[in-house]
Amino acid sequence: MNQPFPARLSPFQAPWGLLEGLGTGDAFFSSPAITLLGRGIAHQRRTADARPTTLDNAARELFDTARARGHVDPVIMGLIPFDHADSARLFVPEELLRAEPDTSGARPATTPLDTAARSITPEPAPEHYCHAVDSALTLFDATALNKVVLARSLRVQTGAPIDAQALLKRLVSINPQGYNFALPTGDSLDDTASLVGASPELLIRREGHRVIANPLAGSIARHDDAGEDQRRAEGLCVSDKDLREHALVVDAIVAALQPLCRTLNVPEGPEVIGTDRMWHLSTTLEGELADPSMTSLAVAAALHPTPAVCGTPWRDAHQAIKSLEGFERGYFTGLVGWCDETGDGEWAIAIRCAELSTDHVRVFAGAGVVPGSSPRAELEETAAKMRTMLDAMGLDYEDDTTDTTA
Ligand SMILES: C=C(O[C@H]1C=CC=C(C(=O)O)[C@@H]1O)C(=O)O
């Protein structure tokens, strides 16, 4: 507990080697910049809410406690919920191993997971989701709302816990360039509950004065046929609905970041990036912080939730989500990441993820709804996004859409 942290660089040669050390209750986060394995929990705060000042105070307390108990270079890892009213979980791992990013192209050795699902239940049902999208379309005409991200989940009854390490290895081998994570969510160290995922979206990285944000919005499912796959990527670049959906996110992030930055570079338009299953419109923003003492966690808290996971205007979108979605998001569409004592760190959006519990798994996905969206297309988009987690678990699932009229 009170031992100093090991040297900054882990003894492992390859970052994916760190995955071998991931046990129950441990935390893992990998990005194009760093790979972290947090073993055990030395100090933890479950906050009363996830408002920026609450998170800031909790982080200060954690660093103070860690320092007072002899930790050298303490690093906070954690989970921040979608909703500001919910509790965040921030902790300093007992032991922290780090590795530089992999540049060799090596992937972790994996064995396919063959999850035995006793049942797979959509929560809410596909028709509920289509109805929610329809209701959002009505709200666009009747209220100030002009974008809302509506999500749904699948509950997979497994009967036994899924091996988080094996699942994460699959995710890393499918999406090595993404933000791959497994963070404990349970009440005790031997609790297997965790949030595991392969997010493509960076809310914020802080390196000294420099901040980088990489919002994504506007998406289309990839296709097995290479020609069709390419056509879909090209179509996305010129899709009016997707470009509008994307611009709303970039505008909101620019509006929130600008006052915090001395300089902010905003590209003229988005590019397309691919994951295993999706093409996304993507914009990389780079700025220089006006106040370099502002931590990555504080910048993340100031931006979250962006219209990539909530909508605009924020209040109307939040209200629409609460009244239309029909389930609690918890950490899904929240943030996962880390922050060190200098303030450097990364916070990725908790998407393309699943909550692992003792006898079941919940897989989540959402899609941005704007005027011109179609309920059926958004349903299919969420199904395609869920495939990242379902594929990694070795599960097949198709929505029964006989009751959807949209
Ligand atoms: C909420 C999700 O995606 C968001 C992030 C990227 C693209 C999105 C979209 O195109 O709708 C969503 O805004 C999800 O993947 O569950």
PDBQT file of the ligand as one rigid body, heavy atoms in Angstrom, charges set to zero:
ROOT
HETATM    1  C1  LIG A 501     -23.150   6.926 -28.679  1.00  0.00    +0.000 C 
HETATM    2  C2  LIG A 501     -22.349   6.312 -29.534  1.00  0.00    +0.000 C 
HETATM    3  O1  LIG A 501     -21.683   6.938 -30.550  1.00  0.00    +0.000 OA
HETATM    4  C3  LIG A 501     -21.494   8.321 -30.592  1.00  0.00    +0.000 C 
HETATM    5  C4  LIG A 501     -20.103   8.500 -30.970  1.00  0.00    +0.000 C 
HETATM    6  C5  LIG A 501     -19.699   8.436 -32.294  1.00  0.00    +0.000 C 
HETATM    7  C6  LIG A 501     -20.657   8.514 -33.297  1.00  0.00    +0.000 C 
HETATM    8  C7  LIG A 501     -21.968   8.694 -33.016  1.00  0.00    +0.000 C 
HETATM    9  C8  LIG A 501     -22.985   8.792 -34.079  1.00  0.00    +0.000 C 
HETATM   10  O2  LIG A 501     -22.609   8.840 -35.266  1.00  0.00    +0.000 OA
HETATM   11  O3  LIG A 501     -24.165   8.765 -33.775  1.00  0.00    +0.000 OA
HETATM   12  C9  LIG A 501     -22.450   8.894 -31.626  1.00  0.00    +0.000 C 
HETATM   13  O4  LIG A 501     -22.618  10.264 -31.458  1.00  0.00    +0.000 OA
HETATM   14  C10 LIG A 501     -22.095   4.863 -29.483  1.00  0.00    +0.000 C 
HETATM   15  O5  LIG A 501     -21.235   4.384 -30.221  1.00  0.00    +0.000 OA
HETATM   16  O6  LIG A 501     -22.736   4.182 -28.663  1.00  0.00    +0.000 OA
ENDROOT
TORSDOF 0
